[in-house]
Amino acid sequence: MSDTLSKIEKRTAYILILPAVFLVFSIILFPIFANVWISFKEVGLKDIRIPEPRAKKIVKSIKDNPDQLKLIYKLRNSSLILEIREVKFQDKLPKNIKPVNLDERCKVKSNKIYCEFGNWKAKYRENFQILIKSSDGKPINKKDLKTIKPKLTGKSDNILLNTNFTLKNFKKVFFQNEFFDLLSTTFYYTFFGTIGSIVFGILTAQLVNQKFFGRTFMRSVLLFPYVGPVVALAYTWELLLDPYSGTLNNLLINFQVIQEPLNLLGQKYLTINFFGFDLKLRLALTTVIIFEIWRYFPLAFLFILARLQAVPKELYEAAEVDGAGPLQKFINITLPQITAVISILFMIRFIWNFNKFEDIFLLTGGASGTRTLPINVYEQGFTISDIGMGSAVSIVIVALLLIFMFVYFKLIGKRADEN
Amino acid sequence: MKTKNLIYYALISSIFLFSLVSIWKILVTLQGVELKNFNFAIIISLGITISLLNLIIGEKLYYLIKSTFFALIFTFVDGYIVQVMPFWYNIGIFAILIFFSLKINKYNQKYLASEHSSQIVVFDFLTLFGIVLFSFVILFPFYMMLITSFKTQAALLINPLDFSINFNQDFKELFKSYFVIFDTYKFGRYILISTFVSVGTVIVTLLFAIPAAYAVARLNFFGKNFLSTSILIIYMFPAIVLVIPLYTVFSQLGLRNSVGGLLIVYTATTLPVAIYMLQGYFRSIPKELEEAAIMDKLNWFGIIIKIILPLSIPAISSVALYVFMIAWNEFLFSLMFLDNPNSFTLSRAIQYLSGDAETPRQYLMAGSVVVTIPVLLIFVYFEKYLVSGLTAGSVKG
C-alpha cells in the first residue's frame, strides 16, 4: 500500500517539476553545451541563416489573348553561400482554372501544381512561368490567384549540424586576441569591483545599523542603484562624466580642483605625479569600476546589514563594560560575526562581476582599456561576426567559472570541516 | 580633558562641517549661483573656533540660544564678509549650522576626559558624514537624470552647471522632451511591450515555478537533492555565455525579433530563483494542513490551489515583484534578440536612441526617467516585502 503511495508521490513530483526542468534545460543548459559544439566550428554570423527557396508570385494578363493569364514566379535561393537540394514547389489553382502547356518539371493533380526543380546553387534565380486559362469560360479573378501563396521546400546543409571541426577558434583566442591583456583587465575589474562593493557594503551596513532619524528612508535610498534599470543609470553616468558638457568635470573646474577636463570614460591612462614618481592609472577602467561599486555595493550592504542585526546586543554591552572603544568593538565583535557573510558575498560578487557585460558595454563599449572577456564575446560574435570565436571565448569564461566554483567550494568545505 | 581628545574633536567636527557646507555649495552652484571656491581654510578655522567655543561656553547658555549664536556668527562671516551671497543661500547655511551645533552640543569638557571619547567622536562624525555623503552620491545621478529631462539642448550647452528649472514657462515647453519621446520615438508602444513582456514573464514563471517548488519542498523523489543544488549552480551561470547559442538557434527558428522569444528566455532565467525562493517558503507551511487535505481526498492540484496558494500570497507576490523587476530592467537579451524598432522594449529603445549621436541628451534622460520610475515606485512601495527577498539573492546582477 505504502509502496504504491510513494510511487504516486514520485510520479506527481516528476509531473510537477518537468515543465520547469524542461524549460531551464533548453534555455540555460543546452546553450552551454551548444557553445562547446559551436566553438569548434568556423561559423560566421551570416552562415547561420538557413537557406530558403523563395518565390514571388506575379499575375499578368496577356495582351493578345484575353482568355489566358500568365503567372510569373520569381524564384530564388535566399542564401548567398549555400546550395538547396531537391527544391519542391506547390501551388493551388482555383477550381475552374487549368494550366496550359505546363513546364515539363511540373505535374497537375486535382487543381494543384507540383514541380520539382532539382538543386539550386547559391544565389540561384529563375523566372518561372505558367500560362492558365479558365475551363468554363468565366473570367478569372486575379485577386483570388494572388492570395494563394506557393509553398516551396528544399533540403540544405545546416552549417551548425555538420561534423567539420577545427581548433582554429581556440588558437585565435589564446594567441591572436591579446588574451592575457583581456584576462588581466577582467581580473582587475572583477577584483577591485568586488572588494570595493564589499568595503562600501560594510561601511553602509554599519551606518544603517545605528539608530538615527530617517533610517528606513536611508535604507531604501541605498538600494536605488541596485534596483534601477542599468540602461538609465549608465547613460546618466555617461552624461555626468562627459568631459565637456558633463556636470562633474564642470564642477571640478569651477572649484579649481582640476584645470583641464578629464575624459573619464575615454582615456586609457592617466599619469599622476606622486612624490616624483610617475604613476600610470588606468583611468577609464577605474571609472568603470567605480560605477560598478556604486551599483552593486547595495547587495553587500543588505547581506551584511541582515547579519549585523542578528548579532546579539549583549556582546556589545559586555565589551562596553570591559572598556572597549568603538574601533575595538568593530574589530573584535562585528568583523568575526560577518566574515562568513563576506566570504559568500565575495564569491557571488566575484562570479557576477566576472560576467558583467551590460555596464561596461553601455559606458565605454569596451574601448579605452575596458575590454573584458564578456565584452569580447559580444565583439567577436556580433561586431566581427565570428560566432565560432565568440563561442570559444564563452567556453573560456565557463571554464574559469567552474574553476572558481570548485576552489570556492573546496575552501568552504575545508572551513566547515574545521569548525 | 585630554589634549588628544580635544584635537580629534575639533578637527573631525570642523571637517564634517566643511563637507556639509561644501555639499550645500555644490547644490547652490547648480542653481546658477557663481561660486568658485570652497574656502577650505576659512571654513575649517571657523569650525574649529565654533567647536572650541562650544566647549568653553558649555551649559552656561541654553543650548538653543547657543546654537543660534554660532549659526549667526558663521552665516555672517561666510555669507557677508568672505563673499556676499543671496539670502536663500544664507538660510541654508544657517540651517546647516543649527544642525551642526545641536550635534556638537552633547560634547563637553567632562565627556572629552573619558578614555575612548576621541574614538567615539570620530565614529559619531564618520556616521553623520557617511549618511550625508552616501545619500548625496547615490541620489545625485537620479536628481541629474530628472533635471536634465526638463532642460533644453541650448541651456545644457551654455551652462552645464545650471540645474535650475524655469517653472514659469509653458507646461508644454517644460515637458517637451517627454512629448517628443512619446510622439516621435513611439515610447508609448515600448512601454506597452515592456509591460507585456514583464507581466507575461511573471505569469509564466509563476505557473512553472509554483508546482516545481511544491514538489521540491514536499515530495520525495529520486534526484531531489541534486535538483535543489543544481538550481543554485544554474543561477550562477551568466547570461553572456548563453547569448551566442540562443542567438543562433532563435535565428534559425525565427524566434528572434519576437516578444514571445524574449518571454521564453526571461522565464527560463528567472525560474531557478523563483523556485528557490518559493520552496523555502512552502517548507515553512505546516504539513498537517496538507495531511488533512489528503484525508479529504484532494489531489496535488487541489492541495496547491486550495491550501498552498492562499497561505503563500506574500511570498508569491514578492517573487512576482522580483520577476517583474528583473524582466523590466533586462538589457542583454533585448539587445541581442531585438533589432526591429517595432518590437523594442524600453531599455532597448533607449539604447537605440543613444546610438544616434545627434539625439539630444535630454530625450535620453526623459526616456531614462520613464524606465526608472516604475521600478523605483514598486520598490519603495513594497520595500518591506522585497528586502528579505533581495537577501535571498533574488536579483542577479
Boltz contact constraints between the chains, C-beta under 6 A:
constraints:
  - contact:
      token1: [A, 9]
      token2: [B, 219]
      max_distance: 6.0
  - contact:
      token1: [A, 10]
      token2: [B, 221]
      max_distance: 6.0
  - contact:
      token1: [A, 12]
      token2: [B, 300]
      max_distance: 6.0
  - contact:
      token1: [A, 13]
      token2: [B, 215]
      max_distance: 6.0
  - contact:
      token1: [A, 13]
      token2: [B, 219]
      max_distance: 6.0
  - contact:
      token1: [A, 13]
      token2: [B, 221]
      max_distance: 6.0
  - contact:
      token1: [A, 16]
      token2: [B, 211]
      max_distance: 6.0
  - contact:
      token1: [A, 16]
      token2: [B, 212]
      max_distance: 6.0
  - contact:
      token1: [A, 16]
      token2: [B, 215]
      max_distance: 6.0
  - contact:
      token1: [A, 17]
      token2: [B, 212]
      max_distance: 6.0
  - contact:
      token1: [A, 17]
      token2: [B, 215]
      max_distance: 6.0
  - contact:
      token1: [A, 19]
      token2: [B, 208]
      max_distance: 6.0
  - contact:
      token1: [A, 20]
      token2: [B, 208]
      max_distance: 6.0
  - contact:
      token1: [A, 20]
      token2: [B, 212]
      max_distance: 6.0
  - contact:
      token1: [A, 20]
      token2: [B, 271]
      max_distance: 6.0
  - contact:
      token1: [A, 23]
      token2: [B, 268]
      max_distance: 6.0
  - contact:
      token1: [A, 24]
      token2: [B, 268]
      max_distance: 6.0
  - contact:
      token1: [A, 24]
      token2: [B, 271]
      max_distance: 6.0
  - contact:
      token1: [A, 27]
      token2: [B, 265]
      max_distance: 6.0
  - contact:
      token1: [A, 27]
      token2: [B, 268]
      max_distance: 6.0
  - contact:
      token1: [A, 28]
      token2: [B, 234]
      max_distance: 6.0
  - contact:
      token1: [A, 28]
      token2: [B, 268]
      max_distance: 6.0
  - contact:
      token1: [A, 31]
      token2: [B, 242]
      max_distance: 6.0
  - contact:
      token1: [A, 31]
      token2: [B, 245]
      max_distance: 6.0
  - contact:
      token1: [A, 31]
      token2: [B, 246]
      max_distance: 6.0
  - contact:
      token1: [A, 34]
      token2: [B, 245]
      max_distance: 6.0
  - contact:
      token1: [A, 35]
      token2: [B, 245]
      max_distance: 6.0
  - contact:
      token1: [A, 48]
      token2: [B, 248]
      max_distance: 6.0
  - contact:
      token1: [A, 48]
      token2: [B, 251]
      max_distance: 6.0
  - contact:
      token1: [A, 50]
      token2: [B, 252]
      max_distance: 6.0
  - contact:
      token1: [A, 207]
      token2: [B, 127]
      max_distance: 6.0
  - contact:
      token1: [A, 207]
      token2: [B, 130]
      max_distance: 6.0
  - contact:
      token1: [A, 220]
      token2: [B, 380]
      max_distance: 6.0
  - contact:
      token1: [A, 220]
      token2: [B, 383]
      max_distance: 6.0
  - contact:
      token1: [A, 221]
      token2: [B, 135]
      max_distance: 6.0
  - contact:
      token1: [A, 221]
      token2: [B, 138]
      max_distance: 6.0
  - contact:
      token1: [A, 224]
      token2: [B, 138]
      max_distance: 6.0
  - contact:
      token1: [A, 227]
      token2: [B, 375]
      max_distance: 6.0
  - contact:
      token1: [A, 227]
      token2: [B, 379]
      max_distance: 6.0
  - contact:
      token1: [A, 228]
      token2: [B, 372]
      max_distance: 6.0
  - contact:
      token1: [A, 229]
      token2: [B, 329]
      max_distance: 6.0
  - contact:
      token1: [A, 229]
      token2: [B, 347]
      max_distance: 6.0
  - contact:
      token1: [A, 229]
      token2: [B, 371]
      max_distance: 6.0
  - contact:
      token1: [A, 229]
      token2: [B, 372]
      max_distance: 6.0
  - contact:
      token1: [A, 230]
      token2: [B, 331]
      max_distance: 6.0
  - contact:
      token1: [A, 231]
      token2: [B, 331]
      max_distance: 6.0
  - contact:
      token1: [A, 231]
      token2: [B, 347]
      max_distance: 6.0
  - contact:
      token1: [A, 231]
      token2: [B, 350]
      max_distance: 6.0
  - contact:
      token1: [A, 231]
      token2: [B, 351]
      max_distance: 6.0
  - contact:
      token1: [A, 232]
      token2: [B, 368]
      max_distance: 6.0
  - contact:
      token1: [A, 232]
      token2: [B, 371]
      max_distance: 6.0
  - contact:
      token1: [A, 232]
      token2: [B, 372]
      max_distance: 6.0
  - contact:
      token1: [A, 235]
      token2: [B, 354]
      max_distance: 6.0
  - contact:
      token1: [A, 235]
      token2: [B, 364]
      max_distance: 6.0
  - contact:
      token1: [A, 235]
      token2: [B, 368]
      max_distance: 6.0
  - contact:
      token1: [A, 236]
      token2: [B, 141]
      max_distance: 6.0
  - contact:
      token1: [A, 236]
      token2: [B, 145]
      max_distance: 6.0
  - contact:
      token1: [A, 239]
      token2: [B, 361]
      max_distance: 6.0
  - contact:
      token1: [A, 240]
      token2: [B, 144]
      max_distance: 6.0
  - contact:
      token1: [A, 245]
      token2: [B, 160]
      max_distance: 6.0
  - contact:
      token1: [A, 247]
      token2: [B, 160]
      max_distance: 6.0
  - contact:
      token1: [A, 250]
      token2: [B, 160]
      max_distance: 6.0
  - contact:
      token1: [A, 250]
      token2: [B, 161]
      max_distance: 6.0
  - contact:
      token1: [A, 255]
      token2: [B, 38]
      max_distance: 6.0
  - contact:
      token1: [A, 302]
      token2: [B, 390]
      max_distance: 6.0
  - contact:
      token1: [A, 302]
      token2: [B, 391]
      max_distance: 6.0
  - contact:
      token1: [A, 303]
      token2: [B, 391]
      max_distance: 6.0
  - contact:
      token1: [A, 306]
      token2: [B, 391]
      max_distance: 6.0
  - contact:
      token1: [A, 325]
      token2: [B, 116]
      max_distance: 6.0
  - contact:
      token1: [A, 325]
      token2: [B, 119]
      max_distance: 6.0
  - contact:
      token1: [A, 326]
      token2: [B, 119]
      max_distance: 6.0
  - contact:
      token1: [A, 326]
      token2: [B, 120]
      max_distance: 6.0
  - contact:
      token1: [A, 326]
      token2: [B, 123]
      max_distance: 6.0
  - contact:
      token1: [A, 327]
      token2: [B, 119]
      max_distance: 6.0
  - contact:
      token1: [A, 351]
      token2: [B, 236]
      max_distance: 6.0
  - contact:
      token1: [A, 355]
      token2: [B, 238]
      max_distance: 6.0
  - contact:
      token1: [A, 355]
      token2: [B, 240]
      max_distance: 6.0
  - contact:
      token1: [A, 357]
      token2: [B, 240]
      max_distance: 6.0
  - contact:
      token1: [A, 357]
      token2: [B, 332]
      max_distance: 6.0
  - contact:
      token1: [A, 358]
      token2: [B, 331]
      max_distance: 6.0
  - contact:
      token1: [A, 358]
      token2: [B, 332]
      max_distance: 6.0
  - contact:
      token1: [A, 374]
      token2: [B, 240]
      max_distance: 6.0
  - contact:
      token1: [A, 377]
      token2: [B, 240]
      max_distance: 6.0
  - contact:
      token1: [A, 381]
      token2: [B, 244]
      max_distance: 6.0
  - contact:
      token1: [A, 387]
      token2: [B, 244]
      max_distance: 6.0
  - contact:
      token1: [A, 390]
      token2: [B, 244]
      max_distance: 6.0
  - contact:
      token1: [A, 391]
      token2: [B, 244]
      max_distance: 6.0
  - contact:
      token1: [A, 394]
      token2: [B, 241]
      max_distance: 6.0
  - contact:
      token1: [A, 397]
      token2: [B, 241]
      max_distance: 6.0
  - contact:
      token1: [A, 398]
      token2: [B, 241]
      max_distance: 6.0
